[in-house]
Amino acid sequence: MELPISPWEAALGEKITVPTLSGSVNVTLPKGSQSGNQLKLKGKGLPGNPAGDQYLRLKIVIPKQSSEKVEALYRNLAEQESSFNPRSSLGV
Amino acid sequence: MELPISPWEAALGEKITVPTLSGSVNVTLPKGSQSGNQLKLKGKGLPGNPAGDQYLRLKIVIPKQSSEKVEALYRNLAEQESSFNPRSSLGV
């Protein structure tokens, strides 16, 4: 199952609420979580004895629209992270 | 194929370089691009007459590590976007 998270939740490692087969649980994301990373929730999968684990695949998502303030913050981030190339593995 | 993009490239709709079967091309992302969205590059797929289109699935990724400055910007973003719930569709 995919678990959508925001860039700030991923970067800061925030505590979030996650739906599982045995109800909602609170999870603290690892700092620097990444799209595609898997999150393992021990004992929160299929019921049984012992209960199975639930795996969630992280997906970083953003709000559809941005205010001017938010855009300014993104521009600031782009400057701070100017050495970051998301496509380095693609050779571009 | 998956195309990794940064949160600021996605939010601001920046111009990026994309590898295709017919070489690298420059593409301006739609503002507010989202993980999972498809990008269609007309005529940049399999060669032929006419050439096929190349489809790329966007994936928002972030740098592994953040400086204190970057973390402060993310905290500011989190405040500005406090009404955004990435998991609203999951009912949590």
N, CA and C atoms of all chains as a GROMACS GRO file, in nm:
protein
  552
    1MET      N    1   0.085  -0.120   0.000
    1MET     CA    2   0.000   0.000   0.000
    1MET      C    3   0.088   0.124   0.000
    2GLU      N    4   0.042   0.226  -0.072
    2GLU     CA    5   0.119   0.350  -0.076
    2GLU      C    6   0.077   0.443   0.037
    3LEU      N    7   0.175   0.509   0.095
    3LEU     CA    8   0.147   0.605   0.202
    3LEU      C    9   0.196   0.744   0.159
    4PRO      N   10   0.102   0.834   0.127
    4PRO     CA   11   0.143   0.969   0.086
    4PRO      C   12   0.191   1.049   0.206
    5ILE      N   13   0.304   1.115   0.190
    5ILE     CA   14   0.359   1.202   0.295
    5ILE      C   15   0.405   1.333   0.230
    6SER      N   16   0.410   1.438   0.309
    6SER     CA   17   0.454   1.568   0.256
    6SER      C   18   0.607   1.576   0.258
    7PRO      N   19   0.666   1.667   0.180
    7PRO     CA   20   0.812   1.682   0.182
    7PRO      C   21   0.866   1.714   0.322
    8TRP      N   22   0.790   1.796   0.398
    8TRP     CA   23   0.840   1.835   0.532
    8TRP      C   24   0.826   1.718   0.630
    9GLU      N   25   0.722   1.638   0.617
    9GLU     CA   26   0.712   1.520   0.702
    9GLU      C   27   0.830   1.426   0.675
   10ALA      N   28   0.864   1.413   0.546
   10ALA     CA   29   0.974   1.325   0.506
   10ALA      C   30   1.108   1.379   0.554
   11ALA      N   31   1.132   1.508   0.531
   11ALA     CA   32   1.263   1.566   0.562
   11ALA      C   33   1.287   1.577   0.712
   12LEU      N   34   1.182   1.618   0.785
   12LEU     CA   35   1.200   1.642   0.929
   12LEU      C   36   1.180   1.516   1.012
   13GLY      N   37   1.120   1.413   0.950
   13GLY     CA   38   1.091   1.291   1.026
   13GLY      C   39   0.979   1.314   1.126
   14GLU      N   40   0.863   1.356   1.076
   14GLU     CA   41   0.753   1.390   1.166
   14GLU      C   42   0.670   1.268   1.206
   15LYS      N   43   0.592   1.288   1.312
   15LYS     CA   44   0.501   1.185   1.361
   15LYS      C   45   0.371   1.196   1.282
   16ILE      N   46   0.327   1.086   1.224
   16ILE     CA   47   0.205   1.089   1.143
   16ILE      C   48   0.113   0.975   1.184
   17THR      N   49  -0.014   0.988   1.144
   17THR     CA   50  -0.112   0.882   1.170
   17THR      C   51  -0.128   0.798   1.044
   18VAL      N   52  -0.121   0.669   1.060
   18VAL     CA   53  -0.119   0.576   0.947
   18VAL      C   54  -0.232   0.474   0.963
   19PRO      N   55  -0.311   0.452   0.858
   19PRO     CA   56  -0.416   0.350   0.866
   19PRO      C   57  -0.355   0.211   0.848
   20THR      N   58  -0.394   0.116   0.932
   20THR     CA   59  -0.347  -0.021   0.914
   20THR      C   60  -0.467  -0.114   0.924
   21LEU      N   61  -0.445  -0.242   0.898
   21LEU     CA   62  -0.553  -0.341   0.905
   21LEU      C   63  -0.604  -0.355   1.047
   22SER      N   64  -0.524  -0.316   1.146
   22SER     CA   65  -0.571  -0.323   1.284
   22SER      C   66  -0.594  -0.183   1.342
   23GLY      N   67  -0.637  -0.090   1.256
   23GLY     CA   68  -0.669   0.045   1.303
   23GLY      C   69  -0.557   0.144   1.281
   24SER      N   70  -0.584   0.270   1.312
   24SER     CA   71  -0.483   0.374   1.291
   24SER      C   72  -0.374   0.367   1.397
   25VAL      N   73  -0.252   0.390   1.353
   25VAL     CA   74  -0.141   0.394   1.447
   25VAL      C   75  -0.057   0.520   1.422
   26ASN      N   76   0.009   0.567   1.524
   26ASN     CA   77   0.099   0.681   1.510
   26ASN      C   78   0.241   0.630   1.486
   27VAL      N   79   0.303   0.686   1.385
   27VAL     CA   80   0.438   0.643   1.348
   27VAL      C   81   0.526   0.766   1.333
   28THR      N   82   0.648   0.760   1.384
   28THR     CA   83   0.744   0.867   1.358
   28THR      C   84   0.828   0.826   1.238
   29LEU      N   85   0.818   0.902   1.131
   29LEU     CA   86   0.895   0.872   1.010
   29LEU      C   87   1.044   0.890   1.037
   30PRO      N   88   1.128   0.806   0.974
   30PRO     CA   89   1.272   0.834   0.983
   30PRO      C   90   1.302   0.968   0.915
   31LYS      N   91   1.390   1.046   0.975
   31LYS     CA   92   1.432   1.173   0.916
   31LYS      C   93   1.493   1.146   0.778
   32GLY      N   94   1.456   1.223   0.679
   32GLY     CA   95   1.510   1.201   0.545
   32GLY      C   96   1.443   1.085   0.475
   33SER      N   97   1.317   1.059   0.508
   33SER     CA   98   1.241   0.954   0.438
   33SER      C   99   1.227   0.992   0.291
   34GLN      N  100   1.215   0.889   0.209
   34GLN     CA  101   1.219   0.911   0.065
   34GLN      C  102   1.105   0.839  -0.007
   35SER      N  103   1.060   0.896  -0.118
   35SER     CA  104   0.963   0.828  -0.204
   35SER      C  105   1.019   0.691  -0.243
   36GLY      N  106   0.937   0.588  -0.231
   36GLY     CA  107   0.980   0.454  -0.269
   36GLY      C  108   1.029   0.373  -0.150
   37ASN      N  109   1.072   0.441  -0.043
   37ASN     CA  110   1.115   0.369   0.077
   37ASN      C  111   0.997   0.293   0.138
   38GLN      N  112   1.031   0.179   0.199
   38GLN     CA  113   0.927   0.102   0.264
   38GLN      C  114   0.927   0.124   0.415
   39LEU      N  115   0.806   0.130   0.469
   39LEU     CA  116   0.789   0.144   0.613
   39LEU      C  117   0.727   0.014   0.662
   40LYS      N  118   0.790  -0.049   0.760
   40LYS     CA  119   0.738  -0.177   0.812
   40LYS      C  120   0.669  -0.152   0.947
   41LEU      N  121   0.542  -0.190   0.955
   41LEU     CA  122   0.470  -0.176   1.081
   41LEU      C  123   0.450  -0.315   1.140
   42LYS      N  124   0.533  -0.348   1.236
   42LYS     CA  125   0.536  -0.482   1.293
   42LYS      C  126   0.402  -0.519   1.359
   43GLY      N  127   0.346  -0.632   1.318
   43GLY     CA  128   0.224  -0.682   1.381
   43GLY      C  129   0.099  -0.606   1.344
   44LYS      N  130   0.109  -0.517   1.244
   44LYS     CA  131  -0.008  -0.437   1.207
   44LYS      C  132  -0.068  -0.482   1.074
   45GLY      N  133  -0.028  -0.600   1.027
   45GLY     CA  134  -0.081  -0.653   0.901
   45GLY      C  135  -0.195  -0.750   0.925
   46LEU      N  136  -0.199  -0.857   0.849
   46LEU     CA  137  -0.307  -0.956   0.863
   46LEU      C  138  -0.310  -1.012   1.005
   47PRO      N  139  -0.430  -1.020   1.065
   47PRO     CA  140  -0.443  -1.073   1.201
   47PRO      C  141  -0.396  -1.218   1.206
   48GLY      N  142  -0.358  -1.264   1.323
   48GLY     CA  143  -0.310  -1.402   1.338
   48GLY      C  144  -0.229  -1.411   1.465
   49ASN      N  145  -0.164  -1.523   1.483
   49ASN     CA  146  -0.086  -1.542   1.604
   49ASN      C  147   0.047  -1.604   1.567
   50PRO      N  148   0.152  -1.524   1.541
   50PRO     CA  149   0.152  -1.378   1.558
   50PRO      C  150   0.088  -1.307   1.438
   51ALA      N  151   0.048  -1.181   1.459
   51ALA     CA  152  -0.007  -1.100   1.350
   51ALA      C  153   0.102  -1.068   1.249
   52GLY      N  154   0.061  -1.053   1.123
   52GLY     CA  155   0.159  -1.021   1.018
   52GLY      C  156   0.203  -0.875   1.026
   53ASP      N  157   0.307  -0.843   0.950
   53ASP     CA  158   0.354  -0.704   0.946
   53ASP      C  159   0.288  -0.631   0.829
   54GLN      N  160   0.268  -0.501   0.844
   54GLN     CA  161   0.217  -0.424   0.731
   54GLN      C  162   0.330  -0.341   0.671
   55TYR      N  163   0.338  -0.347   0.538
   55TYR     CA  164   0.439  -0.269   0.469
   55TYR      C  165   0.373  -0.155   0.393
   56LEU      N  166   0.431  -0.038   0.404
   56LEU     CA  167   0.379   0.078   0.334
   56LEU      C  168   0.491   0.138   0.249
   57ARG      N  169   0.455   0.175   0.126
   57ARG     CA  170   0.555   0.237   0.040
   57ARG      C  171   0.534   0.388   0.041
   58LEU      N  172   0.635   0.462   0.083
   58LEU     CA  173   0.622   0.607   0.097
   58LEU      C  174   0.616   0.675  -0.040
   59LYS      N  175   0.533   0.777  -0.048
   59LYS     CA  176   0.521   0.857  -0.171
   59LYS      C  177   0.509   1.003  -0.130
   60ILE      N  178   0.609   1.082  -0.167
   60ILE     CA  179   0.607   1.224  -0.131
   60ILE      C  180   0.511   1.299  -0.224
   61VAL      N  181   0.416   1.368  -0.165
   61VAL     CA  182   0.318   1.446  -0.242
   61VAL      C  183   0.316   1.591  -0.190
   62ILE      N  184   0.269   1.681  -0.275
   62ILE     CA  185   0.262   1.822  -0.236
   62ILE      C  186   0.120   1.873  -0.260
   63PRO      N  187   0.083   1.984  -0.194
   63PRO     CA  188  -0.047   2.045  -0.221
   63PRO      C  189  -0.057   2.087  -0.368
   64LYS      N  190  -0.178   2.085  -0.423
   64LYS     CA  191  -0.196   2.118  -0.565
   64LYS      C  192  -0.161   2.263  -0.594
   65GLN      N  193  -0.200   2.352  -0.502
   65GLN     CA  194  -0.176   2.493  -0.526
   65GLN      C  195  -0.087   2.552  -0.419
   66SER      N  196  -0.010   2.654  -0.458
   66SER     CA  197   0.082   2.717  -0.363
   66SER      C  198   0.053   2.866  -0.354
   67SER      N  199   0.060   2.919  -0.234
   67SER     CA  200   0.049   3.064  -0.216
   67SER      C  201   0.182   3.129  -0.253
   68GLU      N  202   0.183   3.262  -0.260
   68GLU     CA  203   0.309   3.332  -0.290
   68GLU      C  204   0.414   3.308  -0.181
   69LYS      N  205   0.367   3.303  -0.057
   69LYS     CA  206   0.459   3.277   0.055
   69LYS      C  207   0.524   3.140   0.040
   70VAL      N  208   0.441   3.040   0.006
   70VAL     CA  209   0.491   2.905  -0.010
   70VAL      C  210   0.589   2.898  -0.128
   71GLU      N  211   0.557   2.966  -0.236
   71GLU     CA  212   0.647   2.965  -0.352
   71GLU      C  213   0.781   3.028  -0.316
   72ALA      N  214   0.778   3.132  -0.235
   72ALA     CA  215   0.902   3.197  -0.193
   72ALA      C  216   0.987   3.100  -0.111
   73LEU      N  217   0.920   3.021  -0.025
   73LEU     CA  218   0.993   2.922   0.055
   73LEU      C  219   1.054   2.814  -0.034
   74TYR      N  220   0.980   2.771  -0.136
   74TYR     CA  221   1.033   2.671  -0.229
   74TYR      C  222   1.154   2.726  -0.305
   75ARG      N  223   1.146   2.854  -0.344
   75ARG     CA  224   1.260   2.914  -0.416
   75ARG      C  225   1.382   2.920  -0.325
   76ASN      N  226   1.357   2.949  -0.200
   76ASN     CA  227   1.465   2.952  -0.101
   76ASN      C  228   1.526   2.812  -0.084
   77LEU      N  229   1.439   2.711  -0.077
   77LEU     CA  230   1.486   2.573  -0.068
   77LEU      C  231   1.570   2.535  -0.190
   78ALA      N  232   1.521   2.574  -0.308
   78ALA     CA  233   1.593   2.543  -0.432
   78ALA      C  234   1.735   2.601  -0.427
   79GLU      N  235   1.748   2.723  -0.373
   79GLU     CA  236   1.880   2.785  -0.361
   79GLU      C  237   1.968   2.708  -0.264
   80GLN      N  238   1.911   2.674  -0.149
   80GLN     CA  239   1.986   2.602  -0.045
   80GLN      C  240   2.030   2.464  -0.096
   81GLU      N  241   1.947   2.403  -0.179
   81GLU     CA  242   1.973   2.266  -0.225
   81GLU      C  243   2.019   2.264  -0.370
   82SER      N  244   2.088   2.371  -0.411
   82SER     CA  245   2.124   2.384  -0.553
   82SER      C  246   2.215   2.270  -0.601
   83SER      N  247   2.281   2.202  -0.508
   83SER     CA  248   2.370   2.093  -0.550
   83SER      C  249   2.294   1.961  -0.564
   84PHE      N  250   2.166   1.959  -0.529
   84PHE     CA  251   2.087   1.836  -0.535
   84PHE      C  252   2.035   1.813  -0.677
   85ASN      N  253   2.071   1.701  -0.736
   85ASN     CA  254   2.019   1.663  -0.868
   85ASN      C  255   1.934   1.537  -0.854
   86PRO      N  256   1.801   1.551  -0.860
   86PRO     CA  257   1.713   1.436  -0.844
   86PRO      C  258   1.735   1.331  -0.953
   87ARG      N  259   1.792   1.373  -1.066
   87ARG     CA  260   1.807   1.283  -1.181
   87ARG      C  261   1.951   1.242  -1.209
   88SER      N  262   2.034   1.245  -1.103
   88SER     CA  263   2.174   1.210  -1.125
   88SER      C  264   2.188   1.065  -1.171
   89SER      N  265   2.099   0.978  -1.122
   89SER     CA  266   2.108   0.836  -1.159
   89SER      C  267   2.067   0.814  -1.304
   90LEU      N  268   2.001   0.912  -1.364
   90LEU     CA  269   1.959   0.901  -1.504
   90LEU      C  270   2.062   0.962  -1.598
   91GLY      N  271   2.168   1.015  -1.540
   91GLY     CA  272   2.278   1.068  -1.621
   91GLY      C  273   2.246   1.202  -1.687
   92VAL      N  274   2.153   1.277  -1.629
   92VAL     CA  275   2.126   1.412  -1.683
   92VAL      C  276   2.141   1.518  -1.574
   93MET      N  277   0.857   0.478  -1.738
   93MET     CA  278   0.979   0.512  -1.665
   93MET      C  279   0.947   0.617  -1.559
   94GLU      N  280   1.016   0.606  -1.447
   94GLU     CA  281   0.996   0.705  -1.340
   94GLU      C  282   1.091   0.823  -1.357
   95LEU      N  283   1.038   0.943  -1.334
   95LEU     CA  284   1.121   1.062  -1.342
   95LEU      C  285   1.123   1.130  -1.206
   96PRO      N  286   1.237   1.123  -1.136
   96PRO     CA  287   1.247   1.188  -1.004
   96PRO      C  288   1.256   1.339  -1.020
   97ILE      N  289   1.177   1.411  -0.941
   97ILE     CA  290   1.181   1.557  -0.940
   97ILE      C  291   1.180   1.605  -0.794
   98SER      N  292   1.231   1.724  -0.772
   98SER     CA  293   1.233   1.777  -0.634
   98SER      C  294   1.098   1.844  -0.604
   99PRO      N  295   1.067   1.863  -0.475
   99PRO     CA  296   0.941   1.930  -0.439
   99PRO      C  297   0.931   2.069  -0.499
  100TRP      N  298   1.044   2.143  -0.508
  100TRP     CA  299   1.038   2.280  -0.561
  100TRP      C  300   1.022   2.279  -0.712
  101GLU      N  301   1.084   2.182  -0.780
  101GLU     CA  302   1.060   2.171  -0.925
  101GLU      C  303   0.912   2.144  -0.951
  102ALA      N  304   0.854   2.057  -0.867
  102ALA     CA  305   0.713   2.020  -0.884
  102ALA      C  306   0.622   2.139  -0.854
  103ALA      N  307   0.647   2.206  -0.742
  103ALA     CA  308   0.557   2.313  -0.697
  103ALA      C  309   0.568   2.436  -0.787
  104LEU      N  310   0.690   2.471  -0.826
  104LEU     CA  311   0.709   2.594  -0.902
  104LEU      C  312   0.692   2.573  -1.052
  105GLY      N  313   0.696   2.446  -1.096
  105GLY     CA  314   0.687   2.420  -1.239
  105GLY      C  315   0.814   2.461  -1.310
  106GLU      N  316   0.926   2.403  -1.267
  106GLU     CA  317   1.055   2.444  -1.323
  106GLU      C  318   1.089   2.370  -1.452
  107LYS      N  319   1.185   2.427  -1.522
  107LYS     CA  320   1.236   2.367  -1.646
  107LYS      C  321   1.342   2.265  -1.608
  108ILE      N  322   1.329   2.143  -1.655
  108ILE     CA  323   1.426   2.039  -1.620
  108ILE      C  324   1.471   1.965  -1.746
  109THR      N  325   1.583   1.895  -1.732
  109THR     CA  326   1.634   1.815  -1.843
  109THR      C  327   1.594   1.668  -1.821
  110VAL      N  328   1.539   1.610  -1.924
  110VAL     CA  329   1.482   1.476  -1.913
  110VAL      C  330   1.546   1.384  -2.018
  111PRO      N  331   1.590   1.264  -1.975
  111PRO     CA  332   1.646   1.171  -2.073
  111PRO      C  333   1.533   1.102  -2.149
  112THR      N  334   1.547   1.092  -2.280
  112THR     CA  335   1.446   1.018  -2.360
  112THR      C  336   1.520   0.924  -2.454
  113LEU      N  337   1.446   0.840  -2.523
  113LEU     CA  338   1.505   0.745  -2.618
  113LEU      C  339   1.572   0.819  -2.734
  114SER      N  340   1.532   0.944  -2.758
  114SER     CA  341   1.596   1.021  -2.864
  114SER      C  342   1.682   1.134  -2.808
  115GLY      N  343   1.742   1.109  -2.692
  115GLY     CA  344   1.832   1.208  -2.633
  115GLY      C  345   1.765   1.293  -2.526
  116SER      N  346   1.845   1.377  -2.462
  116SER     CA  347   1.792   1.462  -2.355
  116SER      C  348   1.709   1.576  -2.413
  117VAL      N  349   1.600   1.607  -2.346
  117VAL     CA  350   1.519   1.721  -2.387
  117VAL      C  351   1.489   1.807  -2.265
  118ASN      N  352   1.465   1.934  -2.288
  118ASN     CA  353   1.426   2.024  -2.181
  118ASN      C  354   1.274   2.034  -2.177
  119VAL      N  355   1.221   2.019  -2.057
  119VAL     CA  356   1.076   2.021  -2.038
  119VAL      C  357   1.044   2.115  -1.924
  120THR      N  358   0.941   2.195  -1.940
  120THR     CA  359   0.892   2.276  -1.828
  120THR      C  360   0.777   2.200  -1.762
  121LEU      N  361   0.798   2.163  -1.637
  121LEU     CA  362   0.694   2.089  -1.564
  121LEU      C  363   0.572   2.177  -1.543
  122PRO      N  364   0.452   2.118  -1.546
  122PRO     CA  365   0.335   2.196  -1.506
  122PRO      C  366   0.348   2.236  -1.359
  123LYS      N  367   0.310   2.358  -1.327
  123LYS     CA  368   0.312   2.406  -1.189
  123LYS      C  369   0.221   2.316  -1.105
  124GLY      N  370   0.269   2.275  -0.988
  124GLY     CA  371   0.186   2.187  -0.905
  124GLY      C  372   0.190   2.044  -0.951
  125SER      N  373   0.300   2.002  -1.016
  125SER     CA  374   0.314   1.862  -1.057
  125SER      C  375   0.315   1.773  -0.934
  126GLN      N  376   0.271   1.651  -0.952
  126GLN     CA  377   0.250   1.563  -0.838
  126GLN      C  378   0.312   1.424  -0.861
  127SER      N  379   0.357   1.361  -0.755
  127SER     CA  380   0.402   1.222  -0.763
  127SER      C  381   0.291   1.137  -0.825
  128GLY      N  382   0.325   1.054  -0.920
  128GLY     CA  383   0.227   0.966  -0.984
  128GLY      C  384   0.172   1.024  -1.112
  129ASN      N  385   0.179   1.156  -1.128
  129ASN     CA  386   0.132   1.217  -1.254
  129ASN      C  387   0.219   1.172  -1.370
  130GLN      N  388   0.156   1.162  -1.488
  130GLN     CA  389   0.231   1.123  -1.606
  130GLN      C  390   0.266   1.243  -1.691
  131LEU      N  391   0.387   1.238  -1.745
  131LEU     CA  392   0.434   1.343  -1.835
  131LEU      C  393   0.447   1.278  -1.973
  132LYS      N  394   0.383   1.338  -2.072
  132LYS     CA  395   0.388   1.281  -2.208
  132LYS      C  396   0.483   1.364  -2.293
  133LEU      N  397   0.585   1.297  -2.349
  133LEU     CA  398   0.678   1.368  -2.437
  133LEU      C  399   0.652   1.321  -2.580
  134LYS      N  400   0.582   1.406  -2.653
  134LYS     CA  401   0.535   1.370  -2.788
  134LYS      C  402   0.653   1.344  -2.881
  135GLY      N  403   0.651   1.227  -2.946
  135GLY     CA  404   0.753   1.196  -3.046
  135GLY      C  405   0.889   1.163  -2.989
  136LYS      N  406   0.898   1.148  -2.855
  136LYS     CA  407   1.029   1.121  -2.793
  136LYS      C  408   1.041   0.976  -2.746
  137GLY      N  409   0.950   0.890  -2.792
  137GLY     CA  410   0.955   0.750  -2.755
  137GLY      C  411   1.024   0.667  -2.862
  138LEU      N  412   0.972   0.548  -2.889
  138LEU     CA  413   1.033   0.460  -2.988
  138LEU      C  414   1.040   0.528  -3.124
  139PRO      N  415   1.156   0.518  -3.191
  139PRO     CA  416   1.172   0.580  -3.323
  139PRO      C  417   1.072   0.519  -3.421
  140GLY      N  418   1.040   0.589  -3.525
  140GLY     CA  419   0.946   0.540  -3.626
  140GLY      C  420   0.893   0.657  -3.703
  141ASN      N  421   0.791   0.630  -3.784
  141ASN     CA  422   0.735   0.736  -3.867
  141ASN      C  423   0.584   0.727  -3.863
  142PRO      N  424   0.517   0.794  -3.767
  142PRO     CA  425   0.578   0.890  -3.674
  142PRO      C  426   0.641   0.822  -3.554
  143ALA      N  427   0.731   0.894  -3.487
  143ALA     CA  428   0.793   0.841  -3.366
  143ALA      C  429   0.688   0.830  -3.255
  144GLY      N  430   0.708   0.734  -3.166
  144GLY     CA  431   0.615   0.716  -3.054
  144GLY      C  432   0.634   0.822  -2.947
  145ASP      N  433   0.541   0.828  -2.857
  145ASP     CA  434   0.551   0.922  -2.745
  145ASP      C  435   0.618   0.854  -2.626
  146GLN      N  436   0.690   0.931  -2.545
  146GLN     CA  437   0.747   0.875  -2.423
  146GLN      C  438   0.668   0.923  -2.303
  147TYR      N  439   0.633   0.829  -2.217
  147TYR     CA  440   0.559   0.863  -2.095
  147TYR      C  441   0.650   0.849  -1.975
  148LEU      N  442   0.646   0.946  -1.887
  148LEU     CA  443   0.726   0.943  -1.765
  148LEU      C  444   0.635   0.961  -1.645
  149ARG      N  445   0.658   0.882  -1.543
  149ARG     CA  446   0.578   0.894  -1.422
  149ARG      C  447   0.658   0.974  -1.319
  150LEU      N  448   0.603   1.086  -1.277
  150LEU     CA  449   0.675   1.175  -1.185
  150LEU      C  450   0.683   1.115  -1.044
  151LYS      N  451   0.797   1.134  -0.981
  151LYS     CA  452   0.817   1.088  -0.844
  151LYS      C  453   0.892   1.197  -0.768
  152ILE      N  454   0.827   1.256  -0.668
  152ILE     CA  455   0.891   1.363  -0.592
  152ILE      C  456   0.989   1.302  -0.493
  153VAL      N  457   1.114   1.347  -0.499
  153VAL     CA  458   1.219   1.299  -0.409
  153VAL      C  459   1.287   1.418  -0.342
  154ILE      N  460   1.349   1.390  -0.227
  154ILE     CA  461   1.419   1.497  -0.154
  154ILE      C  462   1.562   1.453  -0.127
  155PRO      N  463   1.651   1.549  -0.098
  155PRO     CA  464   1.788   1.514  -0.060
  155PRO      C  465   1.787   1.430   0.068
  156LYS      N  466   1.885   1.342   0.082
  156LYS     CA  467   1.890   1.252   0.198
  156LYS      C  468   1.910   1.328   0.328
  157GLN      N  469   1.994   1.430   0.322
  157GLN     CA  470   2.025   1.504   0.444
  157GLN      C  471   1.987   1.651   0.429
  158SER      N  472   1.952   1.712   0.542
  158SER     CA  473   1.911   1.853   0.540
  158SER      C  474   1.996   1.934   0.636
  159SER      N  475   2.032   2.053   0.594
  159SER     CA  476   2.102   2.145   0.683
  159SER      C  477   2.000   2.208   0.778
  160GLU      N  478   2.049   2.281   0.879
  160GLU     CA  479   1.958   2.349   0.972
  160GLU      C  480   1.874   2.453   0.899
  161LYS      N  481   1.935   2.522   0.804
  161LYS     CA  482   1.864   2.623   0.726
  161LYS      C  483   1.748   2.558   0.650
  162VAL      N  484   1.778   2.443   0.587
  162VAL     CA  485   1.676   2.373   0.509
  162VAL      C  486   1.564   2.324   0.600
  163GLU      N  487   1.601   2.272   0.717
  163GLU     CA  488   1.499   2.225   0.810
  163GLU      C  489   1.408   2.339   0.855
  164ALA      N  490   1.468   2.457   0.876
  164ALA     CA  491   1.388   2.573   0.915
  164ALA      C  492   1.288   2.609   0.804
  165LEU      N  493   1.334   2.599   0.679
  165LEU     CA  494   1.243   2.628   0.567
  165LEU      C  495   1.130   2.526   0.561
  166TYR      N  496   1.163   2.399   0.585
  166TYR     CA  497   1.058   2.295   0.586
  166TYR      C  498   0.958   2.319   0.699
  167ARG      N  499   1.009   2.363   0.815
  167ARG     CA  500   0.916   2.390   0.927
  167ARG      C  501   0.823   2.507   0.892
  168ASN      N  502   0.879   2.605   0.823
  168ASN     CA  503   0.801   2.719   0.778
  168ASN      C  504   0.693   2.673   0.677
  169LEU      N  505   0.734   2.587   0.585
  169LEU     CA  506   0.639   2.531   0.487
  169LEU      C  507   0.527   2.455   0.558
  170ALA      N  508   0.564   2.375   0.656
  170ALA     CA  509   0.465   2.296   0.730
  170ALA      C  510   0.362   2.389   0.795
  171GLU      N  511   0.408   2.503   0.848
  171GLU     CA  512   0.315   2.601   0.908
  171GLU      C  513   0.222   2.659   0.802
  172GLN      N  514   0.282   2.700   0.690
  172GLN     CA  515   0.204   2.762   0.582
  172GLN      C  516   0.101   2.664   0.525
  173GLU      N  517   0.137   2.536   0.524
  173GLU     CA  518   0.051   2.435   0.462
  173GLU      C  519  -0.016   2.348   0.568
  174SER      N  520  -0.045   2.406   0.682
  174SER     CA  521  -0.097   2.326   0.793
  174SER      C  522  -0.233   2.262   0.761
  175SER      N  523  -0.303   2.316   0.661
  175SER     CA  524  -0.434   2.258   0.627
  175SER      C  525  -0.420   2.141   0.528
  176PHE      N  526  -0.298   2.116   0.480
  176PHE     CA  527  -0.277   2.007   0.383
  176PHE      C  528  -0.263   1.874   0.453
  177ASN      N  529  -0.350   1.781   0.417
  177ASN     CA  530  -0.342   1.644   0.470
  177ASN      C  531  -0.313   1.546   0.356
  178PRO      N  532  -0.187   1.498   0.347
  178PRO     CA  533  -0.151   1.408   0.237
  178PRO      C  534  -0.231   1.279   0.239
  179ARG      N  535  -0.287   1.246   0.356
  179ARG     CA  536  -0.355   1.117   0.372
  179ARG      C  537  -0.507   1.131   0.387
  180SER      N  538  -0.562   1.240   0.335
  180SER     CA  539  -0.708   1.261   0.349
  180SER      C  540  -0.785   1.149   0.278
  181SER      N  541  -0.730   1.099   0.165
  181SER     CA  542  -0.800   0.993   0.091
  181SER      C  543  -0.797   0.860   0.167
  182LEU      N  544  -0.710   0.848   0.266
  182LEU     CA  545  -0.701   0.725   0.345
  182LEU      C  546  -0.788   0.734   0.470
  183GLY      N  547  -0.853   0.847   0.488
  183GLY     CA  548  -0.945   0.862   0.601
  183GLY      C  549  -0.876   0.880   0.736
  184VAL      N  550  -0.753   0.929   0.733
  184VAL     CA  551  -0.685   0.957   0.862
  184VAL      C  552  -0.635   1.102   0.865
   0.00000   0.00000   0.00000
